[in-house]
Amino acid sequence: MRDEEKQPAPAAGGTLKARVVSWDVGFHPATEAEWTDRVTSEVRDARAANVDVLLFSELFAAGLAPYAGAERYYEFVTRRMHAAVLPAVKSAAGPTMLVCLGSYAHQEAGWPHAFNRSPVLLDGVWYFADKVHPTQVELVDDPPIKAGNVLPVFKFRGGSVAVAVCFTLEMPEMAAALKKEGVQLLLGPTATSDEDGVARILRSASARAVELGAAVLVAPLVGQLDDWKNVGSAGLFLPAQKGIDHRPQESVRRSEGIARDDFVIPWQAILALRNQPAGKPETRPFLADHPFSVERR
């Protein structure tokens, strides 16, 4: 089912229902199967609630690491994601919901590095987007996180969607590239350890919404695993254009517990921004292209 004509129409009023799952990385039930069941229960509940877009947190799958035993934990997480979690989520999601399952550290056997990889379920098929901008900490981690070199753009409900994993969301060059692609929905799975990081993410998400004329959805990782602490707020940021309620929508700040936040994306209004009103053009930065040069003086 690839043709846009065959995809379900947005909800009443031309909107999409989006849900953010802020995952607690410290969630550690007795067995791995219980951990996977908790993930799939969130997906099943979202499907039952007629959610169109479901977003999990960056590196939420680090919660599998305590079950690794003597195995290298990135390799273990990779193996279990593909053998158990992804098939279970696909089955629970059904054929029409867009699911961005946060991200996980993807390391094949024998690799000296890993990728921070985001699984994206679209039209019942899994796609993957690697984090293009690992943080300075990730680059010197053991094993180091290697930068991805492709930022995929997907077709969805008559528009385009991309995934910007955490630090990538803070990069203006990413916005410049996606502006050329006309992206209308940007999904941001994130993991931040302090208020400075939270502020960078939320303020960057707001800027990306203005620059791209897109809805930007943020899903924070929370909780603690060993000495790794996380804090954040779920959020939806919309373009600052006429006819759109563009006030930032943010959850309370959270540092623990698995939580859900639902948001309404005015999808048809965002799609319509690509067409200027006849005779009365509006200031729309995502439609402007003015090449220039910089001179040092």
C-alpha positions as CSV (number, residue, x, y, z in Angstrom):
1,M,0.0,0.0,0.0
2,R,2.3,2.8,-1.3
3,D,0.0,5.0,-3.2
4,E,-1.0,8.1,-1.3
5,E,-4.6,7.7,-2.6
6,K,-4.8,4.4,-0.6
7,Q,-3.6,5.8,2.7
8,P,-6.2,6.8,5.3
9,A,-7.2,10.5,5.3
10,P,-6.2,12.6,8.3
11,A,-8.7,12.8,11.2
12,A,-11.7,15.0,11.2
13,G,-10.9,18.6,10.5
14,G,-7.7,17.7,8.6
15,T,-5.7,16.9,11.7
16,L,-3.3,14.2,12.8
17,K,-3.3,12.7,16.3
18,A,0.2,12.4,17.6
19,R,1.4,10.7,20.7
20,V,4.8,11.0,22.4
21,V,5.9,8.3,24.8
22,S,8.6,9.6,27.2
23,W,10.4,6.4,28.1
24,D,12.0,5.8,31.4
25,V,15.4,4.2,30.7
26,G,15.5,2.8,34.2
27,F,12.4,0.7,33.7
28,H,13.7,-2.8,34.5
29,P,11.1,-5.6,35.0
30,A,12.3,-9.1,35.9
31,T,12.5,-10.4,32.4
32,E,13.3,-9.1,28.9
33,A,9.9,-10.4,27.7
34,E,8.2,-8.1,30.2
35,W,10.2,-5.2,28.9
36,T,9.2,-5.9,25.3
37,D,5.6,-6.4,26.3
38,R,5.6,-2.9,27.9
39,V,6.8,-1.4,24.7
40,T,4.2,-3.2,22.6
41,S,1.4,-2.3,25.0
42,E,2.1,1.4,24.4
43,V,1.9,0.7,20.7
44,R,-1.4,-1.3,21.0
45,D,-2.9,1.4,23.2
46,A,-1.9,4.1,20.6
47,R,-3.6,2.1,17.9
48,A,-6.7,1.7,20.0
49,A,-6.7,5.4,20.5
50,N,-6.5,6.1,16.7
51,V,-3.1,7.7,17.0
52,D,-1.7,8.6,13.5
53,V,1.9,9.3,14.6
54,L,3.7,7.6,17.5
55,L,7.1,8.8,18.7
56,F,9.4,7.2,21.3
57,S,12.5,8.6,23.0
58,E,16.1,8.5,21.8
59,L,18.1,5.4,23.0
60,F,15.0,4.1,24.9
61,A,16.2,0.6,24.0
62,A,19.2,1.0,26.3
63,G,16.7,-0.4,28.8
64,L,17.5,-3.8,27.2
65,A,21.1,-3.7,28.2
66,P,20.6,-5.1,31.8
67,Y,19.5,-8.4,30.2
68,A,22.6,-8.8,28.1
69,G,24.6,-10.8,30.6
70,A,28.1,-11.3,29.4
71,E,27.4,-10.2,25.8
72,R,28.5,-6.9,24.4
73,Y,25.5,-4.9,25.2
74,Y,25.2,-2.9,22.0
75,E,25.4,-6.1,20.0
76,F,22.8,-7.7,22.3
77,V,20.4,-4.7,22.0
78,T,20.8,-4.8,18.2
79,R,20.0,-8.5,18.1
80,R,17.0,-8.3,20.4
81,M,15.6,-5.3,18.7
82,H,15.5,-7.1,15.3
83,A,14.5,-10.5,16.7
84,A,11.8,-9.5,19.2
85,V,11.0,-5.8,19.5
86,L,10.6,-4.7,15.9
87,P,8.4,-7.6,14.9
88,A,6.2,-7.2,18.0
89,V,5.8,-3.5,17.4
90,K,4.9,-4.0,13.7
91,S,2.2,-6.5,14.7
92,A,0.8,-4.2,17.4
93,A,0.8,-1.0,15.2
94,G,-1.3,-2.2,12.3
95,P,-0.8,-1.0,8.7
96,T,-1.5,2.7,8.9
97,M,0.2,4.2,12.0
98,L,3.5,5.9,11.6
99,V,5.8,4.8,14.4
100,C,9.2,6.2,15.1
101,L,10.6,3.8,17.7
102,G,13.0,6.3,19.2
103,S,16.5,5.0,18.6
104,Y,19.0,2.3,19.8
105,A,22.7,1.7,19.5
106,H,23.1,-0.5,16.5
107,Q,26.3,-2.6,16.5
108,E,26.8,-5.6,14.3
109,A,29.0,-8.4,15.6
110,G,32.7,-7.5,15.3
111,W,32.1,-3.8,14.5
112,P,34.4,-1.4,16.4
113,H,31.7,1.3,16.3
114,A,27.9,1.6,16.5
115,F,25.2,3.8,14.9
116,N,22.5,5.7,16.9
117,R,19.7,4.2,14.7
118,S,16.1,5.2,14.6
119,P,13.6,2.6,13.3
120,V,10.6,4.1,11.4
121,L,7.6,2.0,10.7
122,L,5.7,3.3,7.7
123,D,3.0,1.5,5.6
124,G,3.9,-1.7,7.5
125,V,7.6,-1.6,6.5
126,W,10.6,-0.8,8.8
127,Y,13.0,1.9,7.6
128,F,16.0,3.2,9.5
129,A,17.6,6.6,10.0
130,D,21.0,7.0,11.6
131,K,21.8,10.0,13.7
132,V,23.7,12.3,11.5
133,H,25.3,14.4,14.3
134,P,26.6,12.3,17.2
135,T,27.5,14.4,20.2
136,Q,31.1,15.0,21.2
137,V,30.5,12.5,24.1
138,E,29.1,9.8,21.7
139,L,32.1,10.2,19.4
140,V,34.5,9.2,22.2
141,D,32.2,6.6,23.8
142,D,33.2,2.9,23.9
143,P,32.3,1.8,21.3
144,P,32.1,5.2,19.6
145,I,28.9,6.3,17.8
146,K,29.6,6.8,14.1
147,A,27.8,9.5,12.2
148,G,25.3,8.6,9.6
149,N,25.7,10.1,6.2
150,V,22.1,10.1,5.0
151,L,19.0,11.8,6.3
152,P,16.0,10.0,4.7
153,V,12.8,11.8,3.9
154,F,9.6,9.8,3.8
155,K,6.2,10.4,2.1
156,F,3.3,10.4,4.6
157,R,-0.3,11.4,4.2
158,G,0.3,13.8,1.3
159,G,3.4,15.4,2.9
160,S,6.9,14.6,3.9
161,V,8.4,13.5,7.2
162,A,12.0,13.2,8.5
163,V,13.6,12.1,11.8
164,A,16.2,14.3,13.5
165,V,17.7,12.4,16.4
166,C,18.5,14.8,19.3
167,F,21.7,16.7,18.5
168,T,20.8,16.8,14.8
169,L,17.7,18.7,15.8
170,E,20.0,21.5,17.0
171,M,21.8,21.9,13.7
172,P,20.8,24.7,11.4
173,E,22.4,23.1,8.4
174,M,20.0,20.2,8.9
175,A,17.1,22.6,8.6
176,A,18.6,24.2,5.5
177,A,18.8,20.8,3.8
178,L,15.3,19.8,4.8
179,K,13.9,23.1,3.7
180,K,14.8,22.2,0.2
181,E,12.9,19.0,0.6
182,G,9.8,20.7,1.8
183,V,9.5,18.6,5.0
184,Q,6.3,19.2,6.9
185,L,6.7,16.9,9.9
186,L,10.0,16.5,11.8
187,L,10.2,13.8,14.5
188,G,12.8,14.4,17.3
189,P,13.6,11.6,19.7
190,T,15.9,13.1,22.3
191,A,17.9,12.3,25.4
192,T,19.3,15.1,27.6
193,S,20.9,14.9,31.0
194,D,20.4,18.5,32.3
195,E,18.3,21.7,31.9
196,D,20.8,23.1,29.4
197,G,20.3,20.2,27.1
198,V,16.5,20.4,27.5
199,A,16.6,24.1,26.7
200,R,18.7,23.6,23.5
201,I,16.3,20.9,22.3
202,L,13.1,22.8,22.9
203,R,14.3,26.1,21.6
204,S,15.8,24.4,18.5
205,A,12.5,22.5,17.9
206,S,10.7,25.9,17.9
207,A,13.2,27.3,15.4
208,R,12.9,24.3,13.1
209,A,9.1,24.7,13.0
210,V,9.5,28.3,11.8
211,E,12.3,27.6,9.3
212,L,10.6,24.6,7.8
213,G,7.0,25.4,8.0
214,A,6.7,22.1,9.8
215,A,5.2,20.4,12.9
216,V,8.1,19.4,15.1
217,L,7.5,16.7,17.7
218,V,9.9,16.0,20.6
219,A,10.1,12.8,22.7
220,P,12.5,13.0,25.7
221,L,14.2,10.1,27.4
222,V,13.8,10.2,31.2
223,G,15.0,8.2,34.2
224,Q,18.3,6.8,35.2
225,L,20.4,3.8,34.1
226,D,23.5,3.3,36.3
227,D,25.0,6.8,36.5
228,W,23.3,8.0,33.3
229,K,20.4,10.4,34.2
230,N,17.9,11.9,31.8
231,V,15.3,14.7,32.0
232,G,13.1,16.4,29.5
233,S,9.7,17.6,28.2
234,A,7.5,16.3,25.4
235,G,6.5,18.9,23.0
236,L,4.9,20.0,19.7
237,F,6.0,23.1,17.9
238,L,4.1,24.6,14.9
239,P,4.9,27.2,12.2
240,A,4.2,30.8,13.2
241,Q,1.8,31.4,10.4
242,K,-1.7,32.9,10.1
243,G,-4.5,30.5,11.0
244,I,-2.3,28.1,13.1
245,D,-2.2,28.2,16.9
246,H,1.6,28.3,17.2
247,R,1.9,28.6,20.9
248,P,4.5,26.0,22.1
249,Q,2.9,22.9,23.6
250,E,5.2,21.3,26.2
251,S,4.6,18.8,28.9
252,V,5.7,19.2,32.5
253,R,9.4,18.5,33.0
254,R,10.0,14.9,33.8
255,S,12.9,12.9,35.2
256,E,11.3,9.5,35.8
257,G,8.4,7.3,34.8
258,I,6.9,6.3,31.5
259,A,4.4,8.9,30.3
260,R,2.2,9.7,27.3
261,D,1.3,13.1,25.8
262,D,-1.1,13.5,23.0
263,F,-1.0,16.4,20.5
264,V,-3.1,17.5,17.6
265,I,-1.2,18.4,14.4
266,P,-3.2,20.7,12.0
267,W,-2.0,18.7,9.1
268,Q,-4.1,20.2,6.3
269,A,-3.2,23.7,7.4
270,I,0.5,22.8,7.3
271,L,0.2,21.2,3.9
272,A,-1.6,24.3,2.6
273,L,1.3,26.6,3.7
274,R,3.1,25.5,0.5
275,N,0.7,27.6,-1.5
276,Q,0.8,31.4,-1.1
277,P,-2.6,33.1,-0.8
278,A,-3.6,34.6,-4.2
279,G,-2.7,38.3,-4.5
280,K,-1.7,38.6,-0.8
281,P,1.6,36.7,-0.2
282,E,2.5,36.0,3.4
283,T,5.9,36.1,5.0
284,R,7.0,32.4,4.9
285,P,10.7,31.7,5.4
286,F,10.4,28.1,4.2
287,L,9.4,29.3,0.8
288,A,12.1,31.9,0.4
289,D,15.4,31.2,-1.3
290,H,17.9,34.1,-1.5
291,P,21.5,33.1,-2.3
292,F,24.1,35.4,-0.8
293,S,27.8,35.5,0.0
294,V,29.6,36.3,3.3
295,E,32.5,38.7,3.3
296,R,34.9,39.3,6.2
297,R,35.7,43.0,6.6
